[in-house]
Amino acid sequence: FSYHLLLMCKSSTPEGGSSAADAPSEGVVCSQEDMERKVTGQATAVLSKLSSKKEEFAYLPLDEKIWLLDAVVDRIGDWEVAGNFGRETMAARNVDDQSADGAGMAGAYGVILAALIGPLCTKLKANLLALQKTGKAVPPERVDLAKEFGFDPTEVEGLGVQTYDMGTDPLMKIRSIVINEEEEEGLSQARFYQTMLKNVSTTSSGDQKPPLGTVCVILGAGNQSFLSISDVLYHMFVRGSVALLKHHPVLIRCKPIIDYVMAPLIDAGYLVSLDADIPLTQALVYSELTDAVHLTGGINTHDAIVWGTEEPETRRAKNEPVLKAQMFAELGAVTPYIVVPSETPTTEWTTDMIDMYAGMCAFAVADNCSCNCLACKVLILPGDAKFDSFSTQFISKFKEKLEHTKLEPAYYPGIKDRYNLWMDNVDSLGDNVCKTVCTENRKDVGSLPGSEFVLPFAIAEVKDVSAIKDESLFRTEPFAPVVTIVRLPGATATEYTDIAFSFAQNRLWGNLSTSLIMPPSMYSKVIPKVIRGELLYGAVCINAPTFMGYQVSGYWGAPRGTSTLQDAQSGHGEVCNAGGLFDTPRNSIAWVPWGQLRPPGPIPPLVSKCLARILALGWKALLPRRVRRMLAMQSSSLKHLSPLLSETQLEFSC
């Protein structure tokens, strides 16, 4: 169970976040009502102070918001941030960063922070500069579908969508494409900023501006520490909210580093960072001062927060949620990886290509002990006799890669129960499933003392999908190191692809992300179907693992319009969206050209520091910190932020 599910539990014993001074004196017994009243008062005090800043932040001049973004990026580029962030994240996962594997994993994670958050701020800054100069966000370029994918654009006309090229990631060579829903008036961008600029221009000097701005409570993720930072930046700089970040207890040791990176926003009073106990978190979420709640978690947590634990189905049927704030949620899915063969025997699927993409699928299962909302959970291959040799070879290589992948500690709360539940579901299907538990290689990446518990990878090969009556294997997201393999019929590659899309769309729970592995000869046949929504996932990753779909310039979240509070699927709303500030994005495509995948790997600590600094700061990495700050100050009037410019606060030291 996700920790946030406990928000709904009544508890008078805080798990953390309360100081000793808050405890009652010895011999004094506080009633439940007194405790609840005290906690409500604490939440109201925190939110009232934050709420008093929401209009100021909403109308904050754009050059001052740019300064704040620059200040955040400057701290990400600090020499010690990448190393500390990677080490603390690995420690939260019970990985020993002093081991050879652990040190490389920590180094890689530090680079991930800079590679995601640095460009996120850069994209946001570019849009704010454009808004400042022209009153509009940076206009994106449309994708030349005929040139890029070799099909006639008329195949996707009349759908009310347009495809926009959001650029290529310089590190991983991933092309990001946003599929945007558009009405007759065309592209709509930066709705919040358009409203803000209109209010400013139409309000006479001295008059009060129309109310603007919201308070968003963000419930941080427990599996990926960088998500808390990106969620905060999205809600603050795309939606214009002030934010309260409640850290997940699994990753609480990352809080000091996140607070350091986000200090410019915290010091200005626009962001609150809390290690809150259960009662206080509950009071924050349900406070009348909270306008929006953002959850990165699971469907059970979402439903418990929205509908409560007392007669939730009755409330759901009547559409009477206990949560009055707007709900944003990034939930999980039973994520499919769909392998597409060539239509006729060609040289595209060589032994090297099978090795590369089978390894990619194995990594997508193994990373972070498979505790990712985008981990590969169902591997789909063709089952017709025509493709039997290809599928058998791919599965054999996939198993080999997974068998020789070092195990990570099974650190996430409840992982063993979920692992055993999946095993039970597989066993209940009897002879229709062949189960393999990878027990031959029990090497791990290096665990912290006392936390050596690991779970071997488990694989279930379904013999006949049509014979399965119990859909548990396909409808329950297994947050554990397990994967199901299915073969689907289809006399041709095109027919198989249609069946695979239907299977993923209708039988697998969730629609957050999917990976589509296919050679160039299939682009013109398959990609029009993706644009038409026949494979409607938030991120469709072509020849790339699903984690590469999390592109700051693209779109991340369930596809627009596919979920409701009653049936949340993979969530509501989006994150990222920094490149185009699209008002109506539907979903996105992340595309890596065939055979050009750059698999992630360990990065030595010193290399990690240098690479993270360059990714965050660019050429400014060569300048001393004080010079960078002086340049930033000269480029902004900083009317509202002048109290932050004291000498001590310009000293950026960890």
Phi, psi and omega per residue, in radians:
F1 nan 2.464 3.070
S2 -1.194 2.543 3.134
Y3 -1.029 -0.664 -3.065
H4 -1.112 -0.337 3.103
L5 -1.066 -0.462 -3.133
L6 -1.238 -0.153 3.089
L7 -0.975 -0.536 -3.053
M8 -1.476 -0.115 -3.088
C9 -1.470 2.412 3.034
K10 -1.355 2.183 -3.123
S11 -2.596 2.325 3.089
S12 -1.807 0.042 3.129
T13 -1.942 1.771 -3.113
P14 -1.084 2.549 3.092
E15 -1.614 -0.138 -3.120
G16 2.816 2.852 3.057
G17 1.710 -0.210 3.104
S18 -1.817 2.390 -3.139
S19 -1.430 2.893 3.128
A20 -1.090 -0.510 -3.139
A21 -1.166 -0.387 -3.129
D22 -1.392 -0.271 -3.073
A23 -1.310 2.573 3.103
P24 -1.177 2.651 3.114
S25 -1.111 2.687 -3.124
E26 -1.048 2.290 3.126
G27 1.620 -0.146 3.124
V28 -1.750 2.199 -3.118
V29 -1.819 2.130 3.107
C30 -1.640 2.385 3.092
S31 -1.327 2.872 3.092
Q32 -1.035 -0.710 3.139
E33 -1.113 -0.699 3.117
D34 -1.112 -0.747 3.131
M35 -1.104 -0.776 -3.138
E36 -1.129 -0.681 3.123
R37 -1.116 -0.706 -3.135
K38 -1.156 -0.761 -3.137
V39 -1.143 -0.735 3.102
T40 -1.052 -0.679 3.100
G41 -1.121 -0.707 3.096
Q42 -1.092 -0.790 -3.133
A43 -1.108 -0.745 -3.131
T44 -1.105 -0.689 -3.140
A45 -1.114 -0.792 -3.135
V46 -1.137 -0.819 -3.080
L47 -1.244 -0.571 3.112
S48 -1.114 -0.753 3.118
K49 -1.125 -0.730 3.117
L50 -1.180 -0.727 -3.128
S51 -1.095 -0.546 3.132
S52 -1.164 -0.244 -3.129
K53 -1.763 -0.115 -2.977
K54 -1.170 -0.667 -3.142
E55 -1.278 -0.648 3.092
E56 -1.052 -0.779 -3.131
F57 -1.214 -0.672 -3.141
A58 -1.046 -0.694 -3.114
Y59 -1.718 0.187 3.133
L60 -1.035 2.274 3.136
P61 -0.929 2.534 -3.034
L62 -1.082 -0.584 3.140
D63 -1.176 -0.491 3.100
E64 -1.327 -0.603 3.032
K65 -1.152 -0.640 3.085
I66 -1.104 -0.718 3.107
W67 -1.062 -0.735 3.127
L68 -1.082 -0.749 3.101
L69 -1.094 -0.758 3.106
D70 -1.049 -0.695 -3.123
A71 -1.164 -0.661 3.088
V72 -1.134 -0.812 3.139
V73 -1.079 -0.687 3.142
D74 -1.022 -0.680 -3.136
R75 -1.294 -0.583 3.061
I76 -1.101 -0.595 3.130
G77 -1.376 -0.024 3.102
D78 -1.044 2.495 -3.048
W79 -0.962 -0.673 -2.998
E80 -1.594 -0.251 -3.017
V81 -1.135 -0.878 -3.094
A82 -1.026 -0.804 -3.128
G83 -1.115 -0.819 -3.135
N84 -1.137 -0.708 -3.120
F85 -1.115 -0.777 3.112
G86 -1.130 -0.757 -3.127
R87 -1.123 -0.782 -3.104
E88 -1.206 -0.621 3.087
T89 -1.130 -0.758 3.113
M90 -1.139 -0.668 3.112
A91 -1.110 -0.648 3.089
A92 -1.117 -0.469 3.106
R93 -1.608 0.123 -3.133
N94 1.167 0.440 3.074
V95 -1.662 2.294 -3.136
D96 -1.426 1.939 -3.105
D97 -1.314 -0.075 3.064
Q98 -1.488 -0.275 3.055
S99 -1.322 2.793 -3.102
A100 -1.062 -0.806 3.135
D101 -1.187 -0.738 -3.120
G102 -1.101 -0.687 3.125
A103 -1.123 -0.721 3.115
G104 -1.163 -0.668 3.116
M105 -1.171 -0.702 3.108
A106 -1.115 -0.711 3.110
G107 -1.101 -0.729 3.130
A108 -1.131 -0.672 -3.108
Y109 -1.213 -0.596 3.060
G110 -1.091 -0.650 3.100
V111 -1.200 -0.648 3.111
I112 -1.006 -0.728 3.113
L113 -0.978 -0.894 -3.102
A114 -1.212 -0.641 -3.083
A115 -1.219 -0.425 3.128
L116 -1.718 -0.910 -3.027
I117 -1.304 -0.628 3.100
G118 -1.035 -0.972 3.088
P119 -1.091 -0.560 3.087
L120 -1.018 -0.847 3.136
C121 -1.167 -0.651 3.136
T122 -1.108 -0.759 3.121
K123 -1.137 -0.765 3.108
L124 -1.070 -0.750 -3.139
K125 -1.080 -0.729 3.136
A126 -1.069 -0.700 3.117
N127 -1.214 -0.671 3.110
L128 -1.157 -0.669 3.077
L129 -1.112 -0.713 3.118
A130 -1.149 -0.722 3.094
L131 -1.094 -0.653 -3.138
Q132 -1.151 -0.654 -3.070
K133 -1.539 -0.690 -2.997
T134 -2.058 -0.201 -3.071
G135 1.410 0.106 -3.137
K136 -2.356 2.684 3.050
A137 -1.252 2.918 3.119
V138 -1.065 2.121 -3.124
P139 -1.282 2.220 3.134
P140 -1.391 2.760 3.102
E141 -1.623 2.474 3.087
R142 -1.294 2.640 3.129
V143 -1.415 2.332 3.025
D144 -1.440 1.613 -3.015
L145 -1.123 -0.652 -3.141
A146 -1.133 -0.730 -3.115
K147 -1.277 -0.734 -3.036
E148 -1.364 -0.727 -2.983
F149 -2.153 -0.048 2.987
G150 1.309 0.498 3.061
F151 -2.248 2.804 -3.102
D152 -1.272 2.128 -3.124
P153 -1.007 -0.377 3.132
T154 -1.131 -0.293 3.102
E155 -1.141 -0.385 -3.103
V156 -2.105 0.333 3.085
E157 -1.390 2.749 3.076
G158 1.329 0.242 -3.125
L159 -1.689 -0.148 -3.091
G160 1.323 0.368 3.115
V161 -2.264 2.725 3.021
Q162 -2.300 2.608 3.111
T163 -1.835 2.284 -3.084
Y164 -2.128 2.381 3.141
D165 -1.494 2.010 -3.107
M166 -1.771 0.239 3.035
G167 1.678 3.119 -3.085
T168 -2.081 2.313 3.091
D169 -1.169 2.197 -3.042
P170 -1.215 -0.426 -3.077
L171 -1.484 -0.847 -3.043
M172 -1.807 -0.029 3.107
K173 1.058 0.687 3.140
I174 -1.724 2.233 3.079
R175 -1.574 2.264 -3.124
S176 -1.893 2.206 3.139
I177 -2.213 2.240 3.113
V178 -1.810 2.277 3.029
I179 -1.704 1.972 -2.987
N180 -1.942 2.318 3.054
E181 -1.385 2.305 -3.080
E182 -2.373 2.474 3.053
E183 -1.596 -3.005 -3.089
E184 -1.071 -0.529 -3.107
E185 -1.296 -0.157 3.052
G186 1.641 -2.708 -3.028
L187 -1.171 2.324 3.067
S188 -2.118 2.213 -3.098
Q189 -2.300 2.659 2.930
A190 0.921 0.896 -3.082
R191 -1.012 -0.732 -3.139
F192 -1.059 -0.820 -3.092
Y193 -1.223 -0.574 3.067
Q194 -1.088 -0.734 3.102
T195 -1.129 -0.765 -3.125
M196 -1.080 -0.839 -3.119
L197 -1.135 -0.645 3.099
K198 -1.132 -0.770 3.128
N199 -1.080 -0.709 -3.137
V200 -1.149 -0.749 -3.066
S201 -1.277 -0.440 -3.083
T202 -1.743 -0.012 3.132
T203 -1.736 2.195 -3.129
S204 -1.203 2.676 3.136
S205 -1.017 2.282 -3.136
G206 1.593 -0.312 3.115
D207 -1.438 2.714 3.123
Q208 -1.398 2.322 3.138
K209 -1.315 2.723 3.080
P210 -1.044 2.594 3.130
P211 -1.001 2.416 -3.139
L212 -2.725 2.566 3.124
G213 1.859 2.629 -3.123
T214 -2.405 2.887 3.048
V215 -1.904 2.152 -3.128
C216 -2.045 2.189 3.035
V217 -1.641 2.106 -3.080
I218 -1.885 2.083 3.090
L219 -1.615 1.849 -2.997
G220 -1.128 2.655 3.121
A221 -1.218 2.714 3.124
G222 -1.817 -0.083 -3.066
N223 -1.948 -0.484 -3.123
Q224 -2.289 2.027 -2.999
S225 -1.249 -0.496 -3.112
F226 -1.227 -0.341 -3.085
L227 -1.095 -0.601 3.136
S228 -1.059 -0.700 -3.136
I229 -1.192 -0.817 -3.101
S230 -1.171 -0.621 3.103
D231 -1.126 -0.739 3.116
V232 -1.087 -0.841 -3.105
L233 -1.112 -0.656 3.105
Y234 -1.075 -0.918 -3.068
H235 -1.176 -0.548 -3.116
M236 -1.385 -0.764 -2.971
F237 -1.816 -0.172 3.007
V238 -1.797 -0.754 -3.109
R239 -1.710 -0.176 3.067
G240 1.350 0.418 -3.109
S241 -1.627 2.648 2.782
V242 -1.470 2.713 -2.940
A243 -2.361 2.598 2.962
L244 -2.082 2.060 -3.132
L245 -1.739 2.019 3.045
K246 -1.730 1.997 -3.057
H247 -1.313 2.545 3.070
H248 -1.325 2.419 -3.082
P249 -1.100 -0.488 3.128
V250 -1.111 -0.598 -3.075
L251 -1.924 0.383 -3.046
I252 -1.099 -0.454 -3.130
R253 -1.205 -0.253 3.070
C254 -1.467 -0.155 -3.067
K255 -1.002 -0.786 -3.132
P256 -1.045 -0.629 -3.139
I257 -1.272 -0.743 3.091
I258 -1.076 -0.721 3.112
D259 -1.100 -0.646 3.100
Y260 -1.130 -0.821 -3.132
V261 -1.086 -0.720 -3.059
M262 -1.621 0.178 -3.072
A263 -0.955 -0.676 3.108
P264 -1.001 -0.655 3.118
L265 -1.321 -0.652 3.135
I266 -1.193 -0.799 -3.113
D267 -1.115 -0.531 3.120
A268 -1.369 -0.167 3.118
G269 1.522 0.162 -3.109
Y270 -1.615 -0.204 -3.126
L271 -2.410 2.370 3.028
V272 -2.036 2.321 -3.140
S273 -2.049 2.092 -2.999
L274 -2.238 2.508 2.846
D275 -1.809 1.503 -2.995
A276 -1.702 2.530 3.048
D277 -1.378 3.126 -3.029
I278 -1.103 -0.896 -3.124
P279 -1.057 -0.696 -3.130
L280 -1.172 -0.713 3.107
T281 -1.073 -0.740 3.112
Q282 -1.064 -0.742 3.137
A283 -1.145 -0.642 3.119
L284 -1.155 -0.768 -3.090
V285 -1.115 -0.717 -3.030
Y286 -1.705 0.120 3.121
S287 -1.153 2.542 3.096
E288 -1.220 -0.226 3.089
L289 -1.448 -0.224 -3.141
T290 -1.510 2.113 -3.139
D291 -1.583 -0.508 -3.089
A292 -2.601 2.635 3.068
V293 -2.202 2.327 3.066
H294 -2.026 2.200 3.135
L295 -2.082 2.268 2.879
T296 -1.932 1.875 -3.026
G297 -3.043 -2.508 -3.063
G298 -1.982 2.920 -3.091
I299 -1.122 -0.635 3.132
N300 -1.133 -0.697 3.091
T301 -1.102 -0.804 3.125
H302 -0.973 -0.878 -3.061
D303 -1.174 -0.610 3.114
A304 -1.152 -0.698 3.125
I305 -1.209 -0.751 -3.057
V306 -1.314 -0.788 -2.991
W307 -1.844 -0.145 -3.124
G308 1.370 -3.127 -3.121
T309 -1.908 -0.121 3.095
E310 -1.776 1.953 -3.118
E311 0.916 0.902 -3.102
P312 -1.112 -0.616 -3.104
E313 -1.207 -0.596 3.071
T314 -1.130 -0.776 3.105
R315 -1.103 -0.709 -3.140
R316 -1.091 -0.772 -3.128
A317 -1.104 -0.623 -3.138
K318 -1.553 -0.070 -3.067
N319 0.965 0.913 3.127
E320 -2.126 1.308 -3.109
P321 -1.186 2.582 3.056
V322 -1.340 -0.430 3.101
L323 -1.467 2.120 -3.122
K324 -1.646 -0.335 3.130
A325 -1.316 2.792 3.058
Q326 -1.191 2.400 -3.077
M327 -1.822 2.160 2.949
F328 -1.953 2.345 -3.087
A329 -2.578 2.356 2.984
E330 -2.010 1.788 -3.043
L331 -1.840 -3.093 -3.056
G332 -1.648 -2.780 -3.138
A333 -2.989 2.835 2.913
V334 -1.535 1.601 -2.876
T335 -1.368 2.166 3.109
P336 -1.625 2.481 2.935
Y337 -1.985 2.005 -3.025
I338 -1.836 2.072 -3.138
V339 -1.722 2.146 -3.062
V340 -1.934 2.180 3.098
P341 -1.408 2.996 2.985
S342 -1.287 2.668 -3.126
E343 -1.132 -0.687 3.080
T344 -2.243 2.752 3.127
P345 -0.957 2.154 -3.138
T346 -2.402 -3.100 3.095
T347 -1.617 0.141 -3.079
E348 -1.200 -0.871 -3.114
W349 -1.517 1.292 3.088
T350 -1.365 3.006 3.087
T351 -1.044 -0.673 3.128
D352 -1.138 -0.691 3.131
M353 -1.169 -0.719 3.083
I354 -1.074 -0.746 3.123
D355 -1.078 -0.766 -3.112
M356 -1.112 -0.868 -3.021
Y357 -1.413 -0.457 2.991
A358 -1.168 -0.678 3.069
G359 -1.130 -0.657 3.085
M360 -1.073 -0.759 3.137
C361 -1.147 -0.681 3.121
A362 -1.121 -0.735 3.101
F363 -1.082 -0.670 -3.125
A364 -1.159 -0.434 3.041
V365 -1.399 -0.746 -2.919
A366 -1.438 -0.548 -3.003
D367 -0.972 2.329 3.094
N368 1.002 0.626 -3.129
C369 0.980 0.511 3.122
S370 1.137 0.334 3.114
C371 -1.630 1.047 3.090
N372 -2.269 2.494 3.129
C373 -1.188 -0.185 -3.110
L374 -2.062 0.238 -3.139
A375 -1.147 2.559 3.096
C376 -1.139 2.063 -3.132
K377 -2.010 -0.457 3.071
V378 -2.342 2.103 3.094
L379 -1.758 2.080 -3.028
I380 -1.906 2.233 3.122
L381 -2.346 2.839 3.121
P382 -1.236 2.512 -3.089
G383 -1.976 -0.074 3.133
D384 -1.181 2.604 -3.109
A385 -0.978 -0.521 3.134
K386 -1.041 -0.561 -3.070
F387 -1.895 0.200 -3.025
D388 -1.043 -0.782 -3.117
S389 -1.082 -0.762 3.127
F390 -1.081 -0.872 -3.099
S391 -1.120 -0.725 3.138
T392 -1.095 -0.728 3.124
Q393 -1.145 -0.723 -3.133
F394 -1.133 -0.801 -3.120
I395 -1.117 -0.712 3.127
S396 -1.065 -0.772 3.124
K397 -1.192 -0.664 3.095
F398 -1.053 -0.814 3.125
K399 -1.090 -0.723 3.133
E400 -1.075 -0.780 3.136
K401 -1.107 -0.760 -3.117
L402 -1.179 -0.683 3.138
E403 -1.052 -0.580 -3.079
H404 -1.750 0.218 3.037
T405 -1.531 2.264 -3.130
K406 -1.193 2.470 -3.087
L407 -1.385 2.473 3.004
E408 -1.720 2.683 -3.140
P409 -1.000 2.472 3.095
A410 -1.469 1.366 -2.935
Y411 -1.570 -0.425 -2.923
Y412 -1.305 2.367 -3.113
P413 -0.959 2.291 3.081
G414 1.438 0.084 -3.031
I415 -1.150 -0.642 -3.116
K416 -1.172 -0.676 3.104
D417 -1.109 -0.727 3.137
R418 -1.185 -0.643 3.087
Y419 -1.082 -0.822 -3.129
N420 -1.175 -0.626 3.102
L421 -1.108 -0.751 3.097
W422 -1.078 -0.753 3.106
M423 -1.020 -0.764 3.131
D424 -1.106 -0.718 3.112
N425 -1.087 -0.691 3.110
V426 -1.151 -0.803 -3.125
D427 -1.080 -0.558 -3.103
S428 -1.193 -0.290 -3.126
L429 -1.506 -0.076 3.016
G430 1.121 -2.413 -3.035
D431 -1.257 -0.127 -3.131
N432 -1.347 -0.111 -3.126
V433 -2.281 2.338 3.036
C434 -1.815 2.027 -3.060
K435 -1.760 2.350 3.081
T436 -2.197 2.220 3.053
V437 -1.949 2.114 -3.040
C438 -1.382 1.508 -3.063
T439 -1.810 -0.148 -3.079
E440 -1.195 -0.710 -3.131
N441 -1.859 1.820 -3.128
R442 -1.846 0.359 3.107
K443 -1.218 2.483 3.084
D444 -2.119 3.010 -3.037
V445 -1.333 -0.156 -3.082
G446 1.939 1.854 -3.058
S447 -1.811 2.694 3.044
L448 -1.163 2.594 3.137
P449 -0.946 2.313 3.126
G450 1.507 0.015 -3.114
S451 -2.338 0.718 -3.055
E452 -1.444 0.107 -3.074
F453 -1.153 2.144 3.105
V454 -2.275 2.787 3.071
L455 -2.106 2.272 3.118
P456 -1.228 2.598 3.081
F457 -1.093 2.433 3.122
A458 -2.165 2.362 -3.088
I459 -2.173 2.322 3.066
A460 -2.074 2.060 3.089
E461 -1.743 2.010 3.139
V462 -1.452 2.250 -3.114
K463 -1.428 -0.764 -3.100
D464 -2.389 1.767 -3.088
V465 -1.095 -0.641 -3.077
S466 -1.147 -0.355 -3.104
A467 -1.519 -0.108 -3.103
I468 -1.404 2.132 3.116
K469 -1.767 -0.646 3.095
D470 -1.472 1.980 -3.030
E471 -1.540 0.192 -3.068
S472 -0.955 -0.649 -3.111
L473 -1.111 -0.471 -3.074
F474 -1.845 -0.228 -3.032
R475 -1.921 -0.147 -3.128
T476 -2.035 2.113 3.139
E477 -1.232 2.049 3.130
P478 -1.595 1.770 3.134
F479 -1.384 1.175 -3.044
A480 -2.829 2.876 -3.063
P481 -1.340 1.216 -3.114
V482 -2.368 2.733 3.120
V483 -2.673 2.538 3.099
T484 -1.945 2.393 3.105
I485 -1.966 2.259 3.084
V486 -2.249 2.557 3.015
R487 -1.984 2.311 -3.080
L488 -2.032 2.628 -3.083
P489 -1.272 3.053 3.135
G490 2.493 1.999 -3.070
A491 -1.236 -0.397 3.089
T492 -2.203 2.877 3.121
A493 -1.098 -0.658 3.135
T494 -1.160 -0.777 3.125
E495 -1.115 -0.744 3.089
Y496 -1.056 -0.734 -3.127
T497 -1.080 -0.736 3.104
D498 -1.059 -0.749 3.139
I499 -1.175 -0.707 3.127
A500 -1.114 -0.736 3.108
F501 -1.077 -0.770 -3.141
S502 -1.118 -0.720 3.117
F503 -1.076 -0.846 -3.131
A504 -1.107 -0.719 -3.058
Q505 -1.255 -0.618 -2.959
N506 -1.886 -0.405 -3.068
R507 -1.940 -0.347 3.121
L508 -1.683 2.378 -3.123
W509 -1.336 2.438 3.052
G510 1.570 2.879 -3.101
N511 -2.667 0.665 -3.079
L512 -1.304 -0.927 -3.096
S513 -2.719 2.759 3.083
T514 -2.621 2.719 3.062
S515 -1.984 2.327 -3.107
L516 -2.105 1.892 -3.044
I517 -1.809 1.909 -3.053
M518 -2.619 2.581 3.131
P519 -1.351 2.854 -3.077
P520 -1.000 -0.519 -3.103
S521 -1.130 -0.276 -3.121
M522 -1.743 -0.099 -3.080
Y523 -0.980 -0.898 -3.030
S524 -1.163 -0.380 3.138
K525 -1.542 -0.560 -2.958
V526 -1.763 -0.727 -3.024
I527 -1.111 -0.631 3.041
P528 -1.005 -0.609 3.112
K529 -1.170 -0.624 3.091
V530 -1.134 -0.781 -3.138
I531 -1.150 -0.617 3.115
R532 -1.284 -0.168 3.085
G533 1.572 0.313 3.105
E534 -1.292 -0.391 2.940
L535 -2.146 1.467 -2.958
L536 -1.682 1.578 3.040
Y537 -2.110 2.718 -3.123
G538 -0.988 -0.774 3.076
A539 -2.272 2.092 3.053
V540 -1.809 1.942 -3.039
C541 -1.752 1.989 -3.075
I542 -1.670 2.064 -3.126
N543 0.996 0.620 3.141
A544 -2.627 2.615 3.055
P545 -1.212 2.748 -3.026
T546 -1.134 -0.461 -3.132
F547 -1.166 -0.346 3.074
M548 -1.327 -0.176 3.042
G549 -1.284 -0.266 3.116
Y550 -1.423 1.343 -3.122
Q551 -1.853 2.258 -3.044
V552 -1.103 -0.492 -3.123
S553 -1.548 -0.094 -3.100
G554 -1.763 -2.305 -3.074
Y555 -2.466 2.403 3.063
W556 -2.413 2.242 -3.121
G557 2.522 3.059 3.068
A558 -1.105 2.647 3.129
P559 -1.020 2.470 -3.120
R560 -0.976 2.286 3.031
G561 1.442 0.148 -3.099
T562 -1.769 -0.042 -3.087
S563 -2.305 2.749 3.020
T564 -2.322 2.987 3.055
L565 -1.064 -0.647 -3.125
Q566 -1.235 -0.605 -3.133
D567 -2.308 1.487 -2.949
A568 -1.301 -0.401 -3.067
Q569 0.891 -2.101 -3.106
S570 -1.718 0.256 2.971
G571 2.135 -3.028 -3.120
H572 -2.280 2.491 3.071
G573 1.332 3.067 -3.110
E574 -2.244 2.875 2.907
V575 -2.147 -3.089 -2.976
C576 1.142 -2.220 3.110
N577 1.074 0.452 -3.100
A578 -1.401 -0.430 -3.059
G579 -1.299 -0.735 -3.069
G580 -1.924 -0.230 -3.035
L581 0.805 0.759 -3.112
F582 -1.138 2.428 3.087
D583 -1.481 -0.438 -3.069
T584 -2.348 0.894 3.111
P585 -1.238 2.416 3.112
R586 -1.593 -0.944 3.092
N587 -2.895 -2.956 -3.067
S588 -2.503 2.842 3.012
I589 -2.108 2.284 2.989
A590 -1.961 2.092 -2.958
W591 -2.186 2.236 2.994
V592 -2.027 2.217 -3.136
P593 -0.946 2.595 -3.086
W594 -0.919 2.214 3.062
G595 1.362 0.083 -3.099
Q596 -1.904 0.312 -3.134
L597 -1.110 2.336 3.050
R598 -1.887 1.684 -3.081
P599 -1.170 2.477 3.104
P600 -1.209 2.741 3.129
G601 -2.720 3.093 -3.135
P602 -1.155 2.592 3.129
I603 -2.255 2.162 3.123
P604 -1.014 2.596 -3.047
P605 -0.939 -0.821 -3.099
L606 -1.141 -0.727 3.086
V607 -1.096 -0.685 3.122
S608 -1.048 -0.782 3.139
K609 -1.055 -0.824 -3.101
C610 -1.155 -0.786 -3.100
L611 -1.154 -0.732 3.133
A612 -1.102 -0.705 -3.141
R613 -1.109 -0.759 -3.138
I614 -1.176 -0.740 3.141
L615 -1.103 -0.646 -3.102
A616 -1.361 -0.742 -2.947
L617 -1.869 -0.288 -3.075
G618 1.116 -2.430 -3.110
W619 -1.146 -0.379 3.130
K620 -1.205 -0.187 3.068
A621 -1.062 -0.367 -3.139
L622 -1.397 -0.256 -3.069
L623 -1.604 2.572 3.022
P624 -1.102 2.693 -3.076
R625 -0.993 -0.764 -3.076
R626 -1.141 -0.594 3.108
V627 -1.185 -0.715 3.108
R628 -1.076 -0.702 3.127
R629 -1.153 -0.713 3.141
M630 -1.111 -0.705 3.106
L631 -1.103 -0.705 3.138
A632 -1.155 -0.684 -3.137
M633 -1.154 -0.657 -3.125
Q634 -1.205 -0.392 -3.092
S635 -1.584 0.084 -3.062
S636 -2.521 2.541 3.071
S637 -1.298 -0.538 3.053
L638 0.902 0.788 -3.104
K639 -1.066 -0.855 -3.083
H640 -1.427 -0.354 -2.997
L641 -1.752 0.095 -3.088
S642 -0.967 -0.601 3.102
P643 -1.095 -0.301 -3.100
L644 -1.484 -0.104 -2.959
L645 -1.696 0.444 3.073
S646 -1.190 2.789 -3.091
E647 -1.042 -0.681 -3.093
T648 -1.172 -0.617 -3.102
Q649 -1.414 -0.203 3.022
L650 -1.530 -0.167 3.082
E651 -1.412 1.753 -3.081
F652 -1.547 1.503 3.102
S653 -2.185 2.458 -3.092
C654 -1.183 nan nan
